[in-house]
């Protein structure tokens, strides 16, 4: 990680998890490889029954800025609200345990948040597959024909959109709107 510009705030990464042993290490490795050093990583686990928690604990032993938190409600919106309460950063980025992030994802999200006046920023979600069927689904998810107007899945330029992948907000914005609606089990963002 590189030294930060004095105007880049501390970022709290919030990663909701439940039985993510196949994905969490790759996700954490990609977050750790980002060129942003002023951060904390909060993994909020919904009671995983696989090795997710042990994997995260091993990372937390190596990196003092990684914390494993409990999510007794198990739903993603509740995990996000726990992350908002526990976050010490001025900026919060919600990340998926299934995703791998480019080395500049955090920095670019923060810079766009600071420079655009947007309430939330994020990046392109590039779907990938691992076999014939999932590769076909991934192609559809990267196309307006397959996904409609979800521009965060296929846009090739910076632009205003109605939703983003791995949202980046100022903490005070999320607090002002009351966090995430825990009544919405899906599409909570």
C-alpha positions as CSV (number, residue, x, y, z in Angstrom):
1,X,0.0,0.0,0.0
2,X,1.1,3.5,-0.7
3,X,1.2,6.7,1.4
4,X,-2.0,8.6,1.3
5,X,-2.7,12.1,0.2
6,X,-3.7,14.2,3.3
7,X,-7.2,14.8,1.8
8,X,-8.1,11.1,1.5
9,X,-10.2,10.0,4.5
10,X,-10.1,6.8,6.5
11,X,-12.3,4.2,4.9
12,X,-14.3,1.4,6.6
13,X,-14.8,-1.6,4.3
14,X,-17.9,-3.5,5.4
15,X,-18.2,-7.1,4.2
16,X,-21.3,-9.1,5.1
17,X,-20.7,-12.9,5.2
18,X,-22.4,-16.2,5.7
19,X,-20.7,-19.4,4.7
20,X,-18.1,-17.7,2.4
21,X,-15.1,-20.1,2.9
22,X,-14.7,-20.5,-0.9
23,X,-14.5,-16.7,-1.5
24,X,-13.5,-14.7,1.5
25,X,-9.7,-15.1,1.3
26,X,-9.6,-14.0,-2.4
27,X,-11.9,-11.0,-1.5
28,X,-9.7,-10.0,1.5
29,X,-6.5,-10.4,-0.6
30,X,-7.9,-8.1,-3.2
31,X,-8.9,-5.5,-0.6
32,X,-5.5,-5.7,1.0
33,X,-3.8,-5.3,-2.4
34,X,-5.6,-1.9,-3.0
35,X,-3.5,1.2,-3.1
36,X,-5.2,2.7,-0.1
37,X,-3.7,2.3,3.3
38,X,-5.9,4.4,5.6
39,X,-8.6,1.8,6.2
40,X,-10.3,-0.8,8.4
41,X,-12.0,-3.9,7.2
42,X,-15.1,-5.1,9.1
43,X,-16.3,-8.6,8.2
44,X,-19.8,-9.0,9.7
45,X,-20.6,-12.7,9.8
46,X,-24.2,-14.1,10.1
47,X,-23.2,-17.3,12.0
48,X,-21.3,-19.2,9.3
49,X,-21.2,-23.0,9.8
50,X,-18.2,-23.5,7.4
51,X,-14.6,-22.2,7.9
52,X,-15.4,-18.5,7.0
53,X,-14.9,-17.3,10.6
54,X,-11.6,-19.1,11.0
55,X,-10.3,-17.8,7.8
56,X,-11.2,-14.2,8.8
57,X,-9.7,-14.7,12.3
58,X,-6.4,-15.8,10.7
59,X,-6.4,-12.6,8.6
60,X,-7.3,-10.5,11.7
61,X,-4.3,-12.0,13.5
62,X,-2.0,-10.7,10.7
63,X,-3.7,-7.4,10.1
64,X,-4.8,-5.4,13.2
65,X,-7.3,-3.3,11.1
66,X,-9.4,-6.4,10.2
67,X,-12.2,-7.1,12.7
68,X,-14.7,-10.0,12.7
69,X,-18.2,-8.9,14.0
70,X,-21.3,-10.9,14.7
71,X,-24.6,-10.5,12.8
72,X,-27.2,-12.4,14.8
73,X,-30.0,-11.4,12.3
74,X,-28.0,-13.0,9.5
75,X,-29.4,-10.7,6.8
76,X,-27.2,-8.4,4.7
77,X,-29.0,-5.2,5.7
78,X,-28.5,-5.9,9.4
79,X,-24.8,-6.6,8.7
80,X,-24.5,-3.3,6.9
81,X,-26.1,-1.5,9.9
82,X,-23.7,-3.2,12.3
83,X,-20.9,-2.1,10.0
84,X,-22.1,1.5,10.0
85,X,-22.3,1.6,13.8
86,X,-18.9,0.1,14.3
87,X,-17.1,1.9,11.5
88,X,-14.4,4.4,12.5
89,X,-13.9,5.7,9.0
90,X,-15.4,8.8,7.5
91,X,-16.3,6.8,4.4
92,X,-17.9,3.4,4.2
93,X,-17.6,1.0,1.3
94,X,-19.9,-2.1,1.1
95,X,-18.1,-5.0,-0.5
96,X,-19.3,-8.5,-1.5
97,X,-17.4,-11.5,-0.2
98,X,-17.8,-13.0,-3.7
99,X,-16.0,-10.2,-5.5
100,X,-12.4,-9.5,-6.3
101,X,-11.6,-5.8,-6.4
102,X,-9.1,-4.0,-8.7
103,X,-6.1,-2.4,-7.0
104,X,-7.5,1.1,-7.4
105,X,-11.2,0.4,-6.5
106,X,-11.1,2.0,-3.1
107,X,-9.1,5.1,-4.1
108,X,-11.2,5.7,-7.2
109,X,-14.5,5.3,-5.3
110,X,-13.3,7.8,-2.6
111,X,-12.0,10.3,-5.2
112,X,-15.3,10.2,-7.1
113,X,-17.2,10.6,-3.8
114,X,-15.2,13.7,-3.0
115,X,-15.2,15.2,-6.5
116,X,-18.7,14.6,-7.9
117,X,-21.1,15.6,-5.1
118,X,-22.8,12.2,-5.5
119,X,-24.3,10.6,-2.4
120,X,-22.8,7.2,-3.4
121,X,-20.2,6.1,-5.9
122,X,-19.0,2.7,-7.0
123,X,-17.5,0.8,-9.9
124,X,-18.2,-1.6,-12.7
125,X,-19.2,-5.1,-11.7
126,X,-17.6,-7.5,-14.1
127,X,-19.4,-10.8,-13.9
128,X,-17.3,-13.9,-14.6
129,X,-18.1,-17.6,-14.8
130,X,-16.3,-20.8,-14.1
131,X,-18.0,-23.2,-16.5
132,X,-20.1,-23.2,-19.7
133,X,-23.4,-22.2,-17.9
134,X,-22.0,-19.6,-15.6
135,X,-19.9,-18.1,-18.4
136,X,-23.1,-17.7,-20.4
137,X,-24.9,-16.1,-17.5
138,X,-21.9,-13.8,-17.0
139,X,-22.1,-12.7,-20.6
140,X,-25.8,-11.8,-20.2
141,X,-25.0,-9.9,-17.0
142,X,-22.5,-7.7,-18.9
143,X,-25.0,-6.7,-21.6
144,X,-27.9,-4.2,-21.7
145,X,-29.8,-6.9,-23.5
146,X,-29.4,-9.4,-20.6
147,X,-29.6,-7.0,-17.7
148,X,-31.6,-4.0,-18.8
149,X,-30.6,-0.5,-17.6
150,X,-28.3,-1.6,-14.7
151,X,-25.4,0.4,-16.1
152,X,-23.0,-0.6,-13.3
153,X,-22.8,-3.9,-15.0
154,X,-21.7,-2.8,-18.5
155,X,-20.9,1.0,-18.7
156,X,-17.5,1.8,-20.1
157,X,-17.4,5.4,-18.8
158,X,-18.0,7.5,-15.7
159,X,-21.6,8.6,-15.6
160,X,-24.5,9.2,-13.3
161,X,-26.5,6.0,-12.6
162,X,-29.4,5.0,-10.4
163,X,-27.4,2.3,-8.4
164,X,-23.8,1.2,-8.1
165,X,-21.9,-1.9,-7.2
166,X,-20.0,-1.9,-3.9
167,X,-21.3,1.4,-2.9
168,X,-19.1,4.1,-1.3
169,X,-20.8,6.7,1.0
170,X,-19.8,9.1,3.6
171,X,-20.8,7.6,7.0
172,X,-22.8,10.7,7.9
173,X,-25.0,10.1,4.8
174,X,-25.8,6.6,5.8
175,X,-26.5,7.7,9.4
176,X,-28.8,10.5,8.2
177,X,-31.0,8.2,6.2
178,X,-31.2,5.7,9.1
179,X,-29.0,3.0,7.5
180,X,-30.3,0.0,5.6
181,X,-33.9,-1.1,5.9
182,X,-33.8,-4.5,7.6
183,X,-37.3,-5.3,6.5
184,X,-36.0,-5.8,3.0
185,X,-34.3,-9.1,2.9
186,X,-33.4,-8.7,-0.8
187,X,-32.6,-5.6,-2.8
188,X,-31.8,-3.9,0.6
189,X,-29.5,-1.4,-1.0
